[in-house]
Each structure stands twice: as structure tokens, then as C-alpha cells.
Amino acid sequence: MKDETCAALIADLGMKARRAAKSLALADSAGKAGAVRAAAAAIRDEVDAIYAANKQDIADASALSDAMIDRLRLDPARIMAIADAADAIADLDDPVGEIIKSWNQPNGLSFERVRVPLGVVGIIYESRPNVTADAALLCLMAGNAAILRGGSEAVNSNRAIHAAILRGLDDAGLPADAMQLVPTQDRAAVGAMLRAVGLIDIIIPRGGKTLVARVQEEARVPVLAHLDGICHTYVHRAADLDMAKRIVLDAKMRRTGICGATETLLIDRAAVDIAPAIILALLEEGCEVRGDVAINGMDRRVKPARPEDWDTEYLEPIVSARLVDGLDDAIAHIARHGSHHTDAIITEDGAAAQRFLAEVDSAIVMHNASTQFADGGEFGFGAEIGIATGRLHARGPVALEGLTTYKTTICGTGQTRG
């Protein structure tokens, strides 16, 4: 497809979405929640069709890594979980219309800062077909229209889930143009979305480093970035060994292909009696460990870490590990090599935990918990559209509130500035 053809396609989608967004912005909470619940019901009704579509995607995805296949794969249980997440979204409080702040001026003017939808949200994502439902329905509940552009590896799954969402919109009497799926996998369509100023209000990329880098480099539309998850778990000298082993194994191995998986393990040099047991537990669980000189000496199966390992999001059963000289060294390592996503400390020392929580500049910082809790559902948000690692607008799991902005309304009694 030629670039100009893609530009025309996205312009058409954008104009339709803009019209639909006006309707959604005025829809009441019950109407939006009803549409989300209807979509959840449709996903349950279409579980066999969605599963069959996903099996076709899996069959076509032989070149993908095991981690990417895991992200792509759906089974009936995962499809039902998508529907359950949709119902959870419908149960959330609608942020639109919330009065954030109100105040009066001495001249008698009354001010209110009120939450409103962002408008038209463009979502560009890879692999995970559940994002089709999560992103679309979060946008819908927050009163936004969405233009969805999924990856080619999940094209059949995305289309099947999108068809179920359209059934939900129709059942609720809301416009189908509110949730549009880009019908082409041509990469030029992504470029057209990034240049759709005036048609798309914000772009949210969800995918690998290459995708996010392209979006940030080319976008003329504002971007809410979701960067890679180079997440750290730091085992402090005052850590409980049993807790540390349990958390580290979960943080790395529960699901290695998610962005909240721990990629680097830091262990306090003063906890050297704890370190070998943790390294052994990882190796026995089937995790490849790439360590510094000290870690290498703990087990012959440990491989030497290369400089680039400290800056790598593996998304596989691989972890880089090193000993650090206390809390300051751990914080400094995270500042040099982290991606500001999620970092955790394991310790029974409350003062050390508070310093870590205060000084580590990441979107999510944890104490005595697995980094795999970096998930909108675990935050009580029902689902997420991504985890924002920047510093503007929204940070951490982006759910309903993160998909709104605000306006200020002013009421007077005839005041003038003359």
C-alpha cells in the first residue's frame, strides 16, 4: 500500500473516530459500562472463534522466540480472563466528570477543574492480543474513541476480539466507529498515525524497544511512552532468606515474557551467605544466570556477564546478577542501567526500605514484593493500557484516570475585568 493510500486510510479512520468521540464524551457511566459488559459477554460467546484465530496466529509465528509466543498465545482460560478483565473495567468508577478541585476567587468567580476524555487515542502494539480488548474497553469507559493498530503476528486474534467488541458497542447503542482496528498491516499505516495531527490526540505505543523508538522519533502527535522493562530486584543484607528466594523466583520465573519480570538481580555483598542459595534456586528452576566475578564463583553453571547484560530486557529465563556494596551501590546501579519501570528491595530493615522507595526514580518501586505485581489488574485498575515510564501526564499502569485530562469551568454572576 502506498504511503498516500495509508495516509488517506488513517485520515478516514480519524475523522470517524473524532465524530464518535463526541458521542462517547457525552455518554453516561451506565451506558459506557453496559457497552463494556456487552463486549465481555460477546468475548465469552466467541471464545471458540477467538481461540481458533489465535491458533492460526501461533501456527504462522514459528520465527518468534518462546517469550514472544507466550505473549501471543491464547487458550480458553486466557480468553475468559480477558472477558473477566472487561467486566472489572465496567465495575470501575467513571472518572469523566469528576471534580478534581474547586475554588472561589474574591471577585465571586467559581472555578472547577473537571476530568474529561482525551478524545481520540491511537494505540500501536505488538504480540499481545489481549491489548485489543484492554485498550479498547479502557478507552471506551474513559469516554475516548480508539484507533487500534496491532502487530501482524496477532492479526487474526486481534480481528476476532475486535469483532466481539463491536457486538458490545452495537448492543449498547454506541457507534462502532468508537473502536476501530486498522485493517492493514502495512508499516506505512503506523507512520500515518504518528503524523495524524488534529485527528489523533495521543499515541500510546506498547511493544518492544524498536517500536517505541520509532514512535518517539517520528511522532508529531503527543506520545505516552511505554519503554522496556529492565526491572531490578535488590536483596539487601537484612533480607530474610526464605522470603528472598520466594520473591526472586517469582519475579524472574513466573512469566518471563512480561515487562514486569525482573531482569537484573542485585545482592548485597554483606549478604554473601544468602547469595549462593538464591543463585542455586534460580539455576535449579531452569534460569540461566549471567553473573559478575563474585557470582560466577558460586556455581560453575553461571555464565560471565557481558557489559550489555546490565542493559538488556531478556524476556526469557535469563537473569543478570551481581553483588553490590550496599544500598548506595544498588541505587546507583539502577540509576545507570534501569528503565524507570519497576524496581524492588527485599529487606527487613525499614529505614533501608524507605530510602530505596524514596530514592529510586522509577514508575513503580516495591518493598518485599515481586516485580511481577507491576500490572494494572494487581493495582485494582481492572486492566491497563500500558505502563508509562516517563514523567508527564501519567506514570505507572495507565488505566481510566490516565486516559483523561481536565478542563476548568468558571461560573460568574456578570463579572468583567474592565
C-alpha positions in Angstrom: 0.0 0.0 0.0 1.4 3.4 -0.9 2.1 6.0 1.8 -0.5 8.3 0.4 -3.1 5.5 0.5 -2.2 4.7 4.1 -2.5 8.4 4.9 -5.9 8.6 3.4 -7.0 5.5 5.3 -5.9 6.8 8.6 -7.4 10.2 7.9 -10.8 8.5 7.2 -10.5 6.4 10.4 -9.5 9.5 12.3 -12.5 11.6 11.1 -14.9 8.8 12.0 -13.2 8.4 15.4 -13.5 12.2 16.0 -17.2 12.1 15.4 -17.6 9.0 17.6 -15.6 10.6 20.4 -18.1 13.4 20.7 -20.8 10.9 21.3 -18.7 9.0 23.9 -17.8 12.1 25.7 -21.4 12.7 26.4 -22.4 9.1 27.2 -23.3 8.4 30.8 -21.5 6.0 33.0 -24.2 3.3 32.9 -24.2 3.4 29.1 -20.4 3.0 28.8 -20.4 0.3 31.5 -23.2 -1.5 29.7 -21.2 -1.5 26.4 -18.1 -2.9 28.2 -20.2 -5.7 29.8 -21.8 -6.5 26.5 -18.3 -6.7 24.9 -17.3 -9.1 27.7 -20.3 -11.2 27.1 -19.5 -11.3 23.3 -15.9 -12.4 24.0 -17.2 -15.3 26.1 -19.7 -16.2 23.4 -17.0 -16.1 20.7 -14.3 -18.0 22.8 -14.1 -20.8 20.2 -13.7 -18.4 17.3 -11.1 -16.3 19.1 -9.2 -19.5 20.1 -9.2 -20.8 16.5 -8.0 -17.4 15.2 -5.2 -17.5 17.8 -4.1 -21.0 16.8 -3.7 -19.7 13.3 -1.5 -16.9 14.5 0.6 -19.3 16.6 1.0 -21.6 13.5 2.2 -18.7 11.5 4.6 -17.5 14.2 7.4 -20.1 14.0 10.1 -17.4 13.8 9.2 -15.8 17.1 11.0 -16.5 20.4 9.4 -18.6 23.1 8.8 -15.5 25.1 7.0 -13.8 22.2 5.0 -16.9 21.6 3.9 -16.8 25.2 2.8 -13.2 24.8 0.8 -14.2 21.7 -0.7 -17.4 22.9 -4.4 -17.5 24.0 -6.3 -20.5 25.3 -9.9 -20.7 26.5 -8.8 -19.8 30.1 -6.8 -16.7 28.9 -9.7 -15.6 26.7 -12.1 -15.9 29.6 -9.6 -13.9 31.7 -9.9 -11.2 29.0 -13.6 -11.1 29.5 -13.3 -11.0 33.2 -10.9 -8.1 32.9 -13.5 -6.3 30.8 -16.2 -6.8 33.5 -13.7 -5.4 36.0 -13.3 -2.3 33.9 -17.1 -1.9 33.8 -17.2 -2.0 37.6 -14.7 0.8 38.0 -15.7 4.4 38.9 -16.1 6.5 35.8 -13.5 9.3 36.1 -15.2 11.6 33.5 -17.0 14.5 35.2 -15.1 14.1 38.4 -14.4 17.4 40.0 -10.7 17.4 40.8 -10.6 20.7 42.6 -12.9 23.6 43.2 -12.2 27.1 44.5 -13.6 30.7 44.6 -11.9 34.0 43.8 -12.5 37.2 45.8 -14.3 38.6 42.7 -17.0 35.9 43.1 -16.0 33.7 40.3 -16.3 29.9 41.0 -13.8 27.6 39.4 -13.9 23.8 38.9 -11.3 21.5 37.5 -13.2 18.7 35.8 -11.9 15.4 34.3 -12.7 15.0 30.6 -11.7 12.3 28.0 -8.5 12.7 26.0 -10.5 12.4 22.7 -9.1 10.0 20.1 -6.4 7.6 21.3 -4.2 5.8 18.9 -2.7 2.5 20.2 0.1 0.8 18.4 1.1 -2.5 19.9 2.7 -5.9 19.3 2.1 -9.5 20.1 -0.4 -9.4 23.0 -3.9 -9.8 21.6 -5.4 -9.1 25.0 -4.3 -5.5 24.4 -7.1 -5.2 21.8 -9.7 -5.7 24.4 -7.9 -4.0 27.4 -7.0 -0.9 25.4 -10.3 -0.5 23.6 -12.5 -1.0 26.6 -10.4 1.2 28.9 -10.7 3.9 26.2 -14.4 3.4 25.9 -15.0 3.6 29.7 -13.0 6.8 29.9 -15.1 8.3 27.0 -12.4 8.1 24.3 -12.6 6.8 20.8 -9.7 4.4 19.9 -7.8 3.5 16.7 -6.0 0.2 17.3 -3.1 -1.0 15.2 -1.9 -4.4 16.4 1.1 -6.4 15.2 1.0 -8.7 12.2 1.8 -11.7 14.3 -1.6 -11.4 16.1 -3.7 -10.2 13.2 -6.3 -13.0 13.3 -6.6 -12.9 17.1 -7.0 -9.1 17.1 -9.7 -9.2 14.4 -11.7 -11.8 16.3 -11.5 -9.9 19.6 -12.4 -6.7 17.8 -15.4 -8.2 16.2 -16.7 -9.2 19.7 -16.1 -5.6 20.9 -18.2 -4.3 18.0 -21.0 -6.6 19.0 -20.9 -5.0 22.5 -21.0 -1.5 21.1 -23.9 -2.3 18.9 -25.8 -4.0 21.8 -25.4 -0.8 23.8 -26.3 1.6 21.0 -22.9 3.2 20.8 -21.1 4.0 17.5 -18.9 1.3 16.0 -16.5 3.9 14.9 -15.6 4.5 18.5 -13.3 1.4 18.4 -11.7 0.9 15.0 -9.0 -1.6 14.1 -6.6 -0.5 11.3 -7.4 -3.0 8.5 -3.9 -3.2 7.1 -0.6 -4.4 8.5 1.4 -2.1 6.2 4.0 -0.3 8.3 3.1 2.9 6.5 -0.1 2.9 8.4 1.9 3.4 11.6 3.7 6.4 10.1 0.4 7.8 9.1 -1.0 7.5 12.6 2.1 9.2 14.0 1.5 12.2 11.7 -2.3 12.4 12.2 -2.2 15.8 14.0 -5.7 17.0 14.6 -7.2 13.6 14.1 -5.5 11.6 16.9 -4.9 13.3 20.2 -2.4 10.9 21.7 -0.4 7.8 20.7 0.3 5.0 23.1 2.9 2.5 21.9 3.0 -0.9 23.6 5.8 -3.2 22.4 9.5 -3.7 22.1 12.3 -1.1 22.1 12.4 -0.8 18.3 8.7 0.0 18.1 8.8 2.6 20.9 11.9 4.2 19.5 10.3 4.6 16.1 7.2 6.1 17.6 9.2 8.6 19.7 11.4 9.5 16.8 8.7 10.0 14.2 5.6 11.1 16.1 4.1 14.6 15.6 1.2 13.5 17.8 1.9 13.5 21.6 3.2 10.1 22.9 2.6 8.4 26.2 5.6 6.1 26.2 5.9 2.6 27.5 9.6 1.7 27.5 11.3 -1.6 28.1 11.2 -3.2 31.5 14.7 -3.5 32.8 13.4 -4.3 36.3 15.7 -5.0 39.3 15.3 -6.9 42.5 17.8 -5.9 45.2 18.4 -8.4 48.0 19.5 -6.2 51.0 21.8 -7.5 53.7 18.8 -7.6 56.1 16.7 -9.8 53.8 15.0 -12.9 55.1 16.5 -15.8 53.0 13.2 -17.7 52.5 11.3 -14.6 51.5 14.2 -13.5 49.2 14.2 -16.9 47.4 10.4 -17.0 47.0 10.2 -13.4 45.7 13.2 -13.7 43.4 11.9 -16.9 41.8 8.5 -15.4 41.2 9.9 -12.0 40.0 12.0 -13.8 37.4 10.3 -17.0 36.5 6.5 -16.7 37.0 6.2 -15.3 33.4 9.5 -14.4 31.9 8.0 -12.6 28.8 6.2 -9.8 30.6 7.6 -6.3 31.2 7.4 -6.6 35.0 9.8 -9.6 35.1 13.0 -9.0 37.0 15.9 -8.9 34.5 18.7 -8.0 37.0 19.3 -9.4 40.4 21.4 -7.3 42.8 22.6 -8.9 46.1 24.3 -7.0 48.9 27.9 -8.1 49.4 27.2 -8.3 53.1 24.5 -10.9 52.4 27.0 -13.3 50.8 25.7 -16.1 52.9 22.3 -15.6 51.2 23.5 -15.2 47.6 24.6 -18.8 46.8 21.2 -20.2 47.9 19.3 -17.7 45.7 21.6 -18.4 42.7 21.2 -22.1 43.1 17.4 -21.8 43.3 17.3 -19.9 40.0 19.6 -22.4 38.3 17.5 -25.3 39.5 14.4 -23.6 38.2 15.9 -23.6 34.8 17.0 -19.9 34.7 20.3 -19.0 33.0 22.4 -16.8 35.3 24.9 -14.3 33.9 27.0 -13.0 36.8 29.9 -10.8 37.8 33.1 -12.4 39.0 31.7 -12.9 42.5 28.5 -14.6 41.3 30.5 -16.7 38.8 32.4 -18.2 41.7 29.2 -19.5 43.3 28.3 -22.2 40.8 30.1 -23.5 37.7 26.9 -23.1 35.7 26.9 -19.4 36.0 28.0 -17.6 32.8 30.1 -14.5 32.8 28.0 -11.3 32.4 28.9 -9.1 29.4 28.7 -5.3 29.8 25.5 -5.2 27.7 23.7 -7.7 30.0 23.1 -4.9 32.6 21.1 -3.0 29.9 19.2 -6.0 28.5 15.5 -6.8 28.8 15.7 -10.6 28.2 12.0 -11.6 28.3 13.4 -15.1 28.7 14.6 -17.3 31.6 17.8 -15.4 31.8 18.9 -13.1 34.6 22.0 -10.9 35.1 23.3 -10.9 38.7 26.0 -9.1 40.7 27.0 -8.3 44.2 26.7 -4.6 45.2 28.4 -2.7 48.1 25.3 -1.8 50.0 22.2 0.4 49.4 24.0 3.3 47.7 25.7 1.0 45.2 22.3 -0.7 44.4 20.6 2.6 43.9 23.4 3.8 41.7 23.3 0.7 39.5 19.6 1.0 39.0 20.0 4.7 38.0 22.7 3.8 35.4 21.0 0.7 33.9 17.3 0.8 34.8 14.5 1.8 32.5 12.4 3.6 35.2 9.8 0.8 35.1 9.8 -1.3 38.3 12.4 -2.0 40.9 12.2 -3.8 44.3 14.1 -4.2 47.5 13.9 -7.2 49.8 14.8 -6.3 53.4 13.6 -6.4 57.0 15.3 -3.0 57.6 12.5 -0.4 57.4 14.9 2.5 57.1 16.7 0.9 54.2 13.4 0.2 52.5 12.2 3.8 52.9 15.4 5.1 51.4 15.1 2.8 48.4 11.4 3.7 47.9 12.3 7.4 48.1 15.5 7.5 46.0 14.8 5.0 43.2 13.3 7.1 40.4 11.0 4.5 38.7 7.4 4.5 37.9 6.8 1.6 40.4 9.1 0.9 43.4 8.4 -2.0 45.7 9.4 -3.4 49.1 9.2 -7.1 49.8 7.1 -7.9 46.8 7.6 -9.5 43.3 8.1 -7.1 40.4 5.5 -9.1 38.6 2.9 -7.2 40.5 3.6 -4.3 38.0 0.2 -4.9 36.4 -2.9 -2.7 36.2 -5.1 -5.6 37.4 -3.0 -6.0 40.5 -3.3 -2.3 41.2 -7.1 -2.7 41.2 -7.4 -0.9 37.9 -9.2 -3.8 36.2 -6.7 -3.7 33.3 -4.1 -1.3 31.9 -3.3 0.1 28.5 0.4 0.0 29.3 2.9 1.1 32.0 4.2 4.6 31.4 7.8 5.1 32.3 8.1 8.9 31.5 7.4 11.8 33.8 4.5 13.6 32.2 0.7 13.2 32.4 0.6 9.6 33.7 3.1 7.2 35.2 2.9 3.5 36.0 -0.1 1.4 34.9 -2.2 3.6 32.7 -5.9 2.9 33.3 -9.1 5.0 33.3 -7.7 8.1 35.1 -4.6 8.1 32.9 -6.9 8.2 29.8 -8.4 11.6 30.9 -7.3 15.1 31.0 -9.1 18.1 32.6 -10.7 21.4 31.8 -11.6 24.3 34.0 -15.1 25.6 34.2 -15.8 29.1 35.5 -19.2 30.4 36.7 -19.8 34.0 37.4 -22.6 36.5 38.1 -21.8 39.0 35.4 -18.2 39.9 36.3 -16.0 41.7 33.8 -12.3 42.6 34.0 -12.8 46.2 32.8 
